[in-house]
Amino acid sequence: MKSLDKHSELKNYYSTEKVSKDYLGQRFTSAIGRVLHEKQVAIVNKIISETGAKSILELACGPARLTCDIICADTNCAVDGSPAMLKIAQQRLKEAGKGSIWKLQEADIFELNMERKFDLIYTFRFIRHFKLDDRKKIYGVIRKHLNDGGSLIFDVVNEKVSAPIREKGQETEYNIYDELYERDGFIAEMEAEGWKVERLIPVHPKFNLLYNIQVYIAPRSNRIAYGMMKFIENKFSSDSLEWIAVCK
């Protein structure tokens, strides 16, 4: 089956009520999913603190998976093209006591035209789903909404680790395209589009080991599996499944 990789295909897919309700599900409640979520939150919050960002924009916020745990600045905006996702996001932010702090906006990110710029823009599980021509459009939209010296944070899939896993069928449980990168290839793409990659932070190092822990230990004890994975995540950096890119 062909992976979904076009703007219209992805927009329609994520707009369905079923996908919106199921999005958090097992993907981020399993031990390996929790570790991923916590790493992403920690990095975004670290950059916010380091840079002193006063205004934050999240693109493709979905059901506010990350939004609920992100440090709030003076101005906090989150955008998504799916009304179903935003409905869940609004409820989750309200339950987290942040319903009045974050401004949610329904918008097609490819046509985004907000009234202001931001000190920091982040997005996860979004840019990676598009082919190069569409990625270039997204980079342009982000540049248009980012203050001079501002930071862009997003996730990048490591081809060296991910490609063999996908060939074995151990890939994502849904049929969405992911761009896979070699480290130098990613940096070259960003430089060609006028960005400087300041950091590439490894996520899920020693992934084959993490995967085996999820398969063989988590069903018996999710708590033990989570503890083992957190140790590996904090101790190692090689053979990571992904990176978190911090760009200027």
C-alpha positions, 0 to 999 in steps of 0.5 A: 500500500502506498504511504500517504505523503501529499498535503491533501491526503494527510489533512483528510486522514488526520481530520477524521474523528476516529484518528483524532480519538485514537491518536494518543492511544497505545502509541504514547502510553506504552513504555517506549512511547512515554519515554519518547514523549518525555524526551520531546517535552524536556528538550522543548522546555530546555530550549525555551528556558535557555533562549528566554522565548517570550512567544511560542507557536506549535504547528500541527498540535494535534490533540495537545499531546505536547502542548499540555506539558510545555512551559508557557511563555507570555504568548502561546499559540497552537495551530492544527488543520483538524477541527476534530484534533482541536476539539480534543486539544481544547478539552485536554488543555482545559483539564490541565489548567491551561485552557486560557493560556494557549490560543488554539487556531484552526488553519491550513499550515501551508497557508498560515498567515498569522498577525505576529511572529514568534521567538520559538516554533516547534512541531513534531510528527509533521514536517517528516511526513512530506516530500521535499517540495512540501517541506520547502513550503513548510520551511518558508511558512515557518521562516515567515512567522519566526523572529530574527534569532528565533528557534525552530525545533522538530523531529528527524528520522535517522535512516541508518536505524529506521530503514532496516526496521521498516524493511522488517515490517516493524514500522509505524502502525499507520500508513504515513510517509516518513522522510528518512535522513542521513545526518549530513543529508539533513544538515545539507537540506536545512542549509540549502533552505537558509537554516543553521542546525545548531543541535541534533539531539538523539532520541531512542538510542540503542533502539533495537535494545529498546524495541526488545524491551518493549516486546519482551519485558513491557507486557510483563511489567510496564514499570520495569520496561519504562525504567530500563528505557529511561536509563538507556535514553539518558546514558547512551546516544548512539544508534538513535531512531530519531533526532530532535533538531534545533535550528536557527 
